[in-house]
Amino acid sequence: MHEVYSKPVPSVNFSQVKCIEGYSRIRAEFAAYLTDESKLSSAPFDLLIFPKNEAELSASLREMARRNTRVTIAGARTGLVGGSVPLEGALISLERLDKVEQVYHDPTTGEWRVKAQASVSLKSLEGMLRLKRFPDLEQSASDSIRDELIHFRDDPNSYFYPPDPTEMSASLGGSVVTNASGARTYRYGPTRAWVRGLRVMLADGEIIEMMRGQYFASPSGRFILYNSKGEPRAFSIPDYTLPKTKSTAGIFTAPQMDLVDLFIGSEGIFGIVTQVDVALMKKQEKVSIILFMESDEKAIQLTQALRSDSRLQLDFLEFYSEHAIDLLRERQKIEPSTVGMPPIPAEVKSALFIEFDFDPHAETQEYTALKEVVSSAGASLSNSWAGYETRELDRFKVFRHILPETINGIIADRKKAYPDLHKLGTDLAVPDEHLEEMWQLYKDLLDASHLEWLAFGHIGNNHVHVNILPKDMDDQIKALDIYAIFAQKAVEFGGAVSAEHGIGKIKGKFLRMMYTPAQLKQMEEIKQALDPQGLLNPGDILDNRGQTP
């Protein structure tokens, strides 16, 4: 079905909604709302609004439409491209929409699912699933919701939500509108693969409720959305082909696509996600292994060998370049407790970090295959760290995350002398066949530039985060020029200019490398149909104002 109907929500008066007026007061008392993890600074804006439910959110949107005031939507503000940084008008924070509403079993798919409001954090969801304790549901007035929770607790299996974005303080709704991904995307796919339903509020304050498999584009690529007055809003989905890589660059499209997928990764420019249904997966025992290598090139060769062996089902395949290992080794010397692992051997030049299902009481076929593949690449499992108990896996996770924290600390220190200084981190992905060539380009240009740099991240998806750490503004100008060369080459290879962080207000010029003006216009026509006043998230994706990465 490609005909969809939105519906009104119960009405309240906007005067009932918590609202902070005046930029001076916002800046003085609510400074955290002026930026996100991109560290992009907001322009002055007039209103900071805190709706506590859909009725108040709808009232806020209707009032902003009446005033012709554009609205930026914020969740946990953990994004890296400035998506929740206001450029004008009003900022609406969804932080009070933070309740888990249901845990239920879907008999058709056999899945356990969670239904939650947009601002439930990934960290809190992980904790509730680990303990099988959901305080919001335990206090529910609904007998059926409490009964489902009891059924879930009685299930002898443990469950988890597979998407594993690096920043677990992110909100569930924010991860949906950015199609967030992370290390485990290598095996389980990004957020899109686990979303089963959405409630989305459009700019006019009406709600669309949809489950996956309910609404599809017509064979000609059309959707028709009717509002509660019966007025149609028709649009066609874009007809371009998406890259065969991880990508959060632009609007998703596919022949006869599901309407759910239009809003996933759309960065909130078409509507506001207020509620999400996600699928869970049964937990297995895991082993984490850090494989130490003699060079970056050997690590890339082993990456290809690990990916090509059908006996291996790795949860993730992560990379540390030589310069990254050097930085971690220095951090260990200065603050050994922060790394929480044994000393990195002096001869190590590179490393791969992997995880897979593991039975500690048996030598499985997968473990046997791993030994063979590692040996064939000239490495050895004896030169590695491994852990499988929960405490050890948690330490490995800390080790995985300590590198970006260290980099951010270095840049923060340099900003004292150069306030406009910032790191440049690539978010590019290329098809498998271009991994070695792309890596060589990174290495050759950066080594010749004499800039400080290191690389780490999701090499299993050919998605390596190359971080350039300028020491002064001359370095930063040079780094920006090199970044543009990298982005152009990724596009030439059939890759994506943003694999997981989105476009936001920072990467618009790179989006224009990847899509033609005609293709960008197709995205804009959907925006015009769903948000004709252009109220939602000014400056994001299509309305870019020329910021730099």
C-alpha positions as CSV (number, residue, x, y, z in Angstrom):
1,M,0.0,0.0,0.0
2,H,1.4,3.4,-0.9
3,E,-1.4,5.5,0.5
4,V,-0.8,6.6,4.0
5,Y,-2.9,8.6,6.5
6,S,-1.6,10.8,9.3
7,K,-3.8,11.6,12.3
8,P,-4.0,14.4,14.8
9,V,-2.9,13.9,18.4
10,P,-4.8,15.2,21.4
11,S,-4.5,19.0,21.6
12,V,-3.0,21.1,24.4
13,N,-2.3,24.8,24.6
14,F,1.3,25.8,23.8
15,S,1.3,27.9,27.0
16,Q,1.4,24.5,28.9
17,V,4.7,23.5,27.4
18,K,8.0,24.3,29.2
19,C,9.7,27.0,27.1
20,I,12.8,29.1,27.8
21,E,12.7,32.4,25.9
22,G,15.5,34.7,24.9
23,Y,19.0,33.8,23.7
24,S,20.7,35.6,26.6
25,R,18.9,33.4,29.1
26,I,19.5,30.2,27.0
27,R,23.2,30.9,26.7
28,A,23.6,31.7,30.4
29,E,21.5,28.9,31.9
30,F,21.3,26.2,29.2
31,A,24.7,26.4,27.5
32,A,24.9,22.7,26.8
33,Y,22.2,23.1,24.2
34,L,24.3,25.5,22.1
35,T,26.3,22.7,20.5
36,D,26.7,18.9,20.1
37,E,29.7,16.6,19.9
38,S,30.8,18.3,16.6
39,K,31.6,21.4,18.7
40,L,29.9,23.5,16.0
41,S,28.6,26.7,17.7
42,S,25.0,27.7,17.4
43,A,23.8,31.0,16.0
44,P,21.5,33.0,18.3
45,F,18.1,31.5,18.6
46,D,15.0,32.6,20.5
47,L,13.3,29.6,22.1
48,L,14.3,26.4,23.9
49,I,11.3,24.0,24.2
50,F,10.9,20.9,26.3
51,P,7.8,18.9,25.4
52,K,7.0,16.0,27.7
53,N,4.8,14.1,25.3
54,E,3.5,14.0,21.7
55,A,0.6,16.4,22.5
56,E,3.0,19.1,23.7
57,L,5.4,18.4,20.8
58,S,2.4,18.8,18.4
59,A,1.4,22.0,20.1
60,S,4.9,23.3,19.8
61,L,5.1,22.6,16.1
62,R,1.8,24.1,15.4
63,E,2.8,27.3,17.3
64,M,6.1,27.5,15.5
65,A,4.3,27.1,12.1
66,R,1.9,29.9,13.1
67,R,5.0,32.1,13.9
68,N,6.8,30.9,10.8
69,T,9.7,30.0,13.1
70,R,12.1,27.2,12.0
71,V,12.8,24.4,14.4
72,T,15.9,22.3,15.2
73,I,15.3,19.0,16.9
74,A,17.7,17.7,19.5
75,G,18.0,14.4,21.3
76,A,21.1,13.5,23.3
77,R,23.2,15.9,21.2
78,T,25.9,13.2,20.6
79,G,26.1,13.8,16.8
80,L,29.3,14.7,15.0
81,V,28.0,16.8,12.1
82,G,26.1,19.6,13.9
83,G,22.6,18.2,13.3
84,S,21.2,19.4,16.6
85,V,22.9,22.8,16.6
86,P,20.4,25.6,16.0
87,L,21.1,28.2,13.3
88,E,18.0,30.2,14.1
89,G,14.5,30.1,15.5
90,A,13.8,27.4,18.1
91,L,15.4,24.3,19.5
92,I,13.0,21.5,20.6
93,S,14.7,19.0,23.0
94,L,13.0,15.6,23.1
95,E,14.8,14.5,26.2
96,R,11.6,14.1,28.3
97,L,10.3,11.5,25.8
98,D,12.4,8.9,27.6
99,K,10.1,5.9,28.5
100,V,10.2,2.3,27.5
101,E,6.6,1.5,26.6
102,Q,6.6,-2.2,25.9
103,V,8.6,-5.4,25.6
104,Y,6.7,-7.9,23.4
105,H,7.1,-11.0,21.4
106,D,6.1,-10.9,17.7
107,P,4.7,-14.3,16.8
108,T,5.1,-13.9,13.1
109,T,8.9,-13.4,13.2
110,G,9.6,-15.0,16.6
111,E,11.4,-11.9,17.7
112,W,11.4,-10.2,21.0
113,R,11.0,-6.4,20.5
114,V,11.2,-3.2,22.5
115,K,8.9,-0.3,21.9
116,A,10.4,2.9,23.3
117,Q,10.1,6.7,23.1
118,A,12.8,8.5,21.1
119,S,15.0,9.7,24.0
120,V,15.6,6.3,25.7
121,S,19.4,6.1,25.6
122,L,21.2,3.1,24.1
123,K,23.2,2.7,27.3
124,S,20.0,2.6,29.5
125,L,18.4,0.1,27.0
126,E,21.5,-2.1,27.2
127,G,21.4,-2.1,31.0
128,M,17.7,-2.9,31.1
129,L,18.1,-5.8,28.7
130,R,21.1,-7.1,30.7
131,L,19.1,-7.2,33.9
132,K,15.7,-7.8,32.3
133,R,14.4,-4.9,34.5
134,F,12.3,-2.2,33.0
135,P,11.1,0.2,35.7
136,D,8.6,2.0,33.4
137,L,6.9,-1.3,32.5
138,E,6.8,-2.6,36.1
139,Q,4.7,0.5,37.0
140,S,2.5,0.2,34.0
141,A,-1.3,0.3,34.5
142,S,-1.7,-2.3,31.7
143,D,-2.0,-5.9,32.7
144,S,-1.0,-7.1,29.2
145,I,2.2,-5.0,29.2
146,R,3.2,-6.5,32.6
147,D,2.3,-10.0,31.5
148,E,4.6,-9.6,28.4
149,L,7.4,-8.4,30.7
150,I,7.0,-11.5,32.9
151,H,7.0,-13.7,29.8
152,F,10.3,-12.0,28.7
153,R,11.9,-12.5,32.1
154,D,10.9,-16.2,32.1
155,D,12.7,-16.7,28.8
156,P,15.9,-18.5,29.8
157,N,17.9,-16.7,27.1
158,S,19.5,-13.3,27.3
159,Y,18.9,-10.7,24.6
160,F,20.6,-7.6,23.3
161,Y,20.1,-4.8,20.7
162,P,22.8,-5.5,18.0
163,P,23.6,-2.0,16.7
164,D,26.7,-0.9,18.5
165,P,27.3,2.8,17.9
166,T,30.5,4.1,19.5
167,E,28.6,6.6,21.6
168,M,26.2,4.6,23.9
169,S,24.8,7.8,25.5
170,A,23.1,8.5,22.2
171,S,19.3,8.3,22.1
172,L,17.4,5.6,20.3
173,G,15.5,8.1,18.2
174,G,18.8,9.9,17.3
175,S,20.3,6.6,16.3
176,V,17.3,6.0,14.0
177,V,17.3,9.4,12.2
178,T,21.1,9.0,11.6
179,N,20.9,5.3,10.8
180,A,23.7,4.9,13.4
181,S,26.2,2.2,13.0
182,G,29.4,1.0,14.7
183,A,31.7,-1.9,15.1
184,R,29.1,-4.6,15.0
185,T,27.6,-3.3,11.8
186,Y,30.1,-5.6,10.1
187,R,28.0,-8.6,11.1
188,Y,24.6,-7.3,12.1
189,G,24.1,-4.2,9.8
190,P,23.3,-0.7,10.9
191,T,20.3,0.6,12.9
192,R,18.0,0.3,9.8
193,A,18.3,-3.5,9.9
194,W,16.7,-3.6,13.4
195,V,13.9,-1.0,13.2
196,R,10.5,-2.7,13.0
197,G,8.2,0.3,13.4
198,L,8.1,4.1,13.9
199,R,5.8,6.9,15.0
200,V,6.8,10.1,13.2
201,M,5.4,13.5,13.7
202,L,5.2,15.7,10.6
203,A,5.8,19.4,10.6
204,D,2.0,20.1,10.8
205,G,1.9,18.3,14.2
206,E,0.1,15.1,12.9
207,I,1.4,11.6,13.4
208,I,2.1,8.7,11.0
209,E,2.3,5.3,12.7
210,M,3.9,2.6,10.6
211,M,5.2,-0.9,11.0
212,R,7.7,-2.4,8.6
213,G,5.9,-4.2,5.8
214,Q,2.8,-1.9,6.0
215,Y,3.5,0.8,3.5
216,F,5.5,0.5,0.2
217,A,6.2,2.8,-2.7
218,S,4.2,2.1,-5.7
219,P,5.8,0.4,-8.7
220,S,6.4,3.9,-10.2
221,G,8.1,5.0,-7.0
222,R,5.3,7.1,-5.4
223,F,3.9,7.6,-1.9
224,I,0.7,9.6,-1.2
225,L,0.2,10.8,2.4
226,Y,-3.2,12.2,3.4
227,N,-3.6,14.4,6.4
228,S,-6.6,14.3,8.8
229,K,-8.5,16.7,6.5
230,G,-8.0,14.3,3.5
231,E,-5.5,16.6,1.8
232,P,-2.9,14.7,-0.2
233,R,0.9,15.1,-0.1
234,A,2.4,13.1,-3.0
235,F,6.0,12.6,-3.8
236,S,8.3,10.2,-5.7
237,I,11.3,8.5,-4.1
238,P,14.7,9.3,-5.7
239,D,15.8,7.1,-8.6
240,Y,19.5,7.1,-8.0
241,T,21.4,4.0,-6.9
242,L,23.0,4.0,-3.5
243,P,26.7,3.0,-3.1
244,K,27.5,-0.6,-2.2
245,T,29.0,0.4,1.0
246,K,28.0,1.7,4.5
247,S,26.4,5.0,3.8
248,T,24.5,7.8,5.7
249,A,25.0,10.3,2.8
250,G,21.7,11.5,1.5
251,I,18.2,10.0,1.5
252,F,17.6,6.2,1.3
253,T,15.9,4.9,-1.8
254,A,15.1,1.5,-3.3
255,P,12.5,0.2,-5.7
256,Q,9.1,-0.2,-3.9
257,M,10.8,0.7,-0.7
258,D,9.2,0.6,2.8
259,L,8.1,3.9,4.1
260,V,9.9,3.2,7.4
261,D,13.2,3.4,5.5
262,L,12.5,6.9,4.2
263,F,12.7,8.3,7.8
264,I,15.6,6.2,8.9
265,G,18.8,8.2,8.2
266,S,16.9,11.3,7.1
267,E,18.3,13.3,9.9
268,G,14.9,14.6,10.9
269,I,14.3,16.8,7.9
270,F,11.1,15.0,6.9
271,G,9.6,14.4,10.4
272,I,10.3,13.8,14.0
273,V,10.7,10.3,15.3
274,T,8.8,10.0,18.6
275,Q,8.6,6.3,19.1
276,V,10.6,3.3,17.8
277,D,10.1,-0.5,17.7
278,V,13.3,-2.4,17.5
279,A,14.1,-6.1,17.3
280,L,16.3,-7.9,19.8
281,M,18.7,-10.8,19.3
282,K,19.6,-13.8,21.5
283,K,23.0,-13.4,23.2
284,Q,25.8,-15.8,22.6
285,E,29.1,-16.2,24.4
286,K,31.8,-14.1,22.8
287,V,35.5,-13.9,22.6
288,S,37.4,-10.6,21.8
289,I,40.9,-10.9,20.3
290,I,43.4,-8.1,19.5
291,L,45.8,-9.4,16.8
292,F,49.1,-7.6,16.8
293,M,50.8,-7.1,13.4
294,E,54.2,-6.0,12.1
295,S,52.8,-3.3,9.7
296,D,49.6,-1.6,8.5
297,E,50.0,-3.4,5.2
298,K,50.0,-6.8,6.9
299,A,46.9,-5.8,8.8
300,I,45.1,-5.0,5.6
301,Q,46.2,-8.3,4.0
302,L,44.9,-10.1,7.1
303,T,41.6,-8.1,6.9
304,Q,41.0,-9.4,3.4
305,A,41.9,-13.0,4.4
306,L,39.5,-12.9,7.3
307,R,36.7,-11.5,5.2
308,S,37.1,-14.1,2.5
309,D,36.9,-17.2,4.7
310,S,33.3,-18.3,4.8
311,R,33.9,-20.3,8.0
312,L,34.3,-17.1,10.0
313,Q,31.4,-15.0,11.2
314,L,33.1,-12.1,13.0
315,D,30.9,-9.6,14.9
316,F,33.4,-6.9,14.1
317,L,36.7,-6.3,12.4
318,E,38.5,-3.2,13.7
319,F,41.8,-1.6,12.9
320,Y,44.6,0.3,14.7
321,S,47.2,1.9,12.5
322,E,50.9,2.2,13.4
323,H,50.4,5.8,14.6
324,A,47.4,4.8,16.6
325,I,49.3,2.1,18.4
326,D,52.1,4.6,19.1
327,L,49.6,7.0,20.7
328,L,48.1,4.2,22.8
329,R,51.5,3.0,23.9
330,E,52.4,6.6,25.0
331,R,49.1,6.9,26.9
332,Q,49.9,3.6,28.7
333,K,53.2,5.0,29.9
334,I,51.6,8.1,31.3
335,E,48.3,6.7,32.6
336,P,48.4,2.9,32.6
337,S,45.1,2.6,34.5
338,T,43.1,4.4,31.8
339,V,43.9,1.8,29.2
340,G,43.3,-1.1,31.5
341,M,45.3,-3.7,29.5
342,P,48.8,-5.2,29.6
343,P,51.6,-3.1,28.0
344,I,51.5,-3.1,24.2
345,P,54.6,-5.0,23.0
346,A,57.4,-2.7,21.8
347,E,57.7,-4.4,18.4
348,V,54.0,-4.1,17.5
349,K,53.3,-1.7,14.5
350,S,49.6,-2.3,13.9
351,A,46.6,-4.3,15.2
352,L,43.2,-5.8,14.3
353,F,40.5,-6.2,16.9
354,I,37.9,-9.0,16.3
355,E,35.0,-10.6,18.1
356,F,33.0,-13.8,17.4
357,D,30.8,-16.4,19.0
358,F,32.8,-18.7,21.3
359,D,32.4,-21.7,23.4
360,P,35.2,-21.6,26.1
361,H,34.9,-25.4,26.6
362,A,35.4,-26.5,23.0
363,E,37.7,-25.7,20.1
364,T,35.1,-24.7,17.5
365,Q,35.4,-24.8,13.8
366,E,35.5,-21.0,13.8
367,Y,38.5,-20.9,16.2
368,T,40.3,-23.5,14.1
369,A,39.6,-21.5,10.9
370,L,40.9,-18.3,12.6
371,K,44.2,-20.0,13.5
372,E,44.6,-21.1,9.9
373,V,43.8,-17.7,8.4
374,V,46.0,-15.8,10.8
375,S,48.9,-18.1,10.2
376,S,48.5,-17.9,6.4
377,A,48.9,-14.1,6.7
378,G,52.2,-14.4,8.5
379,A,50.8,-13.7,12.0
380,S,50.1,-15.8,15.1
381,L,47.4,-16.0,17.7
382,S,50.2,-16.4,20.2
383,N,50.9,-12.7,19.6
384,S,47.5,-11.4,20.7
385,W,45.3,-10.6,23.6
386,A,42.1,-12.5,24.2
387,G,39.2,-12.4,26.6
388,Y,35.7,-14.0,26.9
389,E,34.4,-13.3,30.4
390,T,32.1,-10.3,30.9
391,R,34.7,-8.3,32.9
392,E,37.3,-8.9,30.2
393,L,35.0,-8.0,27.3
394,D,34.1,-4.7,29.1
395,R,37.9,-4.0,29.4
396,F,38.3,-4.6,25.7
397,K,35.5,-2.2,25.0
398,V,37.1,0.5,27.0
399,F,40.3,-0.1,25.1
400,R,38.4,0.3,21.9
401,H,37.0,3.6,22.9
402,I,40.1,5.1,24.6
403,L,41.7,6.2,21.4
404,P,39.0,8.8,20.3
405,E,38.9,10.2,23.8
406,T,42.7,10.6,23.7
407,I,42.6,12.4,20.4
408,N,39.8,14.7,21.6
409,G,42.0,15.6,24.6
410,I,45.0,16.5,22.4
411,I,42.8,18.8,20.3
412,A,41.2,20.4,23.3
413,D,44.7,21.3,24.6
414,R,45.8,22.7,21.2
415,K,42.6,24.8,21.0
416,K,43.8,26.9,24.0
417,A,46.3,28.5,21.6
418,Y,44.1,28.2,18.4
419,P,40.4,28.4,19.4
420,D,39.2,27.7,15.8
421,L,41.3,24.5,15.6
422,H,39.6,21.1,15.2
423,K,40.5,17.6,14.3
424,L,39.5,16.3,10.9
425,G,38.2,12.8,10.9
426,T,37.3,10.9,7.8
427,D,34.0,9.1,7.6
428,L,34.5,7.6,4.1
429,A,33.8,4.1,2.9
430,V,34.7,2.3,-0.3
431,P,33.8,-1.0,-1.9
432,D,36.0,-4.0,-0.9
433,E,38.1,-4.0,-4.0
434,H,39.4,-0.5,-3.3
435,L,40.5,-0.9,0.3
436,E,44.2,-1.2,-0.4
437,E,44.2,1.6,-2.9
438,M,42.3,3.9,-0.6
439,W,44.7,3.1,2.3
440,Q,47.7,3.8,0.1
441,L,46.2,7.2,-0.8
442,Y,45.7,8.1,2.8
443,K,49.2,7.1,3.7
444,D,51.0,8.6,0.8
445,L,49.3,12.1,1.0
446,L,49.5,12.4,4.8
447,D,53.1,11.2,5.1
448,A,54.1,13.7,2.4
449,S,52.2,16.5,4.1
450,H,54.1,16.0,7.4
451,L,50.8,16.4,9.2
452,E,50.2,14.5,12.4
453,W,47.7,11.7,11.7
454,L,46.5,8.2,12.8
455,A,43.8,5.8,11.7
456,F,41.5,3.4,13.4
457,G,38.0,1.9,13.0
458,H,35.8,-0.3,11.0
459,I,38.2,-1.8,8.4
460,G,35.8,-4.7,7.9
461,N,33.5,-2.3,6.1
462,N,36.4,-0.5,4.4
463,H,35.5,2.4,6.7
464,V,38.6,3.6,8.4
465,H,38.5,6.8,10.4
466,V,41.7,8.7,9.5
467,N,42.2,11.4,12.1
468,I,44.3,14.5,11.2
469,L,45.5,16.4,14.2
470,P,46.6,19.9,13.1
471,K,49.0,21.8,15.4
472,D,48.1,25.3,14.1
473,M,45.8,27.0,11.6
474,D,48.2,26.4,8.7
475,D,48.0,22.7,9.4
476,Q,44.3,22.9,9.4
477,I,44.1,24.6,6.0
478,K,46.4,22.0,4.6
479,A,44.3,19.2,6.2
480,L,41.1,20.5,4.7
481,D,42.5,20.4,1.2
482,I,43.7,16.8,1.7
483,Y,40.3,15.8,3.1
484,A,38.6,17.0,0.0
485,I,40.9,14.8,-2.2
486,F,40.1,11.8,-0.1
487,A,36.3,12.4,-0.4
488,Q,36.5,12.9,-4.2
489,K,38.5,9.6,-4.5
490,A,36.0,7.7,-2.4
491,V,33.2,8.9,-4.7
492,E,35.3,7.9,-7.8
493,F,35.6,4.4,-6.2
494,G,31.8,4.1,-5.8
495,G,31.9,4.8,-2.1
496,A,30.2,7.1,0.4
497,V,31.3,10.5,1.7
498,S,29.7,9.7,5.0
499,A,29.5,6.1,6.1
500,E,28.0,6.6,9.6
501,H,28.0,10.1,10.9
502,G,25.6,11.7,8.4
503,I,25.7,15.1,6.6
504,G,24.2,17.6,9.1
505,K,25.5,21.1,8.8
506,I,29.1,20.2,8.2
507,K,29.4,17.9,5.1
508,G,27.0,19.4,2.6
509,K,29.8,20.2,0.1
510,F,30.8,16.5,0.1
511,L,27.2,15.5,-0.5
512,R,27.4,17.5,-3.7
513,M,30.4,15.5,-4.8
514,M,28.4,12.3,-4.5
515,Y,25.0,13.4,-6.1
516,T,24.2,15.5,-9.2
517,P,22.0,18.6,-8.9
518,A,19.1,16.6,-10.4
519,Q,19.5,14.0,-7.7
520,L,19.7,16.6,-4.9
521,K,16.5,18.1,-6.3
522,Q,14.7,14.8,-6.0
523,M,15.5,14.8,-2.2
524,E,14.4,18.4,-2.0
525,E,11.0,17.6,-3.6
526,I,10.3,15.1,-0.8
527,K,11.2,17.8,1.8
528,Q,8.8,20.2,0.0
529,A,5.9,17.7,0.1
530,L,6.3,16.8,3.8
531,D,7.5,20.1,5.2
532,P,6.3,22.8,2.7
533,Q,7.2,25.6,5.1
534,G,10.7,24.3,5.6
535,L,10.3,24.3,9.4
536,L,12.3,21.2,10.4
537,N,16.1,21.2,11.0
538,P,17.2,24.2,8.9
539,G,20.8,23.8,7.7
540,D,20.8,20.0,7.7
541,I,21.6,17.9,4.6
542,L,19.9,19.9,1.8
543,D,20.0,23.4,3.3
544,N,23.7,23.4,4.0
545,R,25.5,26.6,4.8
546,G,29.1,25.8,3.9
547,Q,30.6,24.6,7.2
548,T,33.8,22.5,7.0
549,P,34.3,19.0,8.4
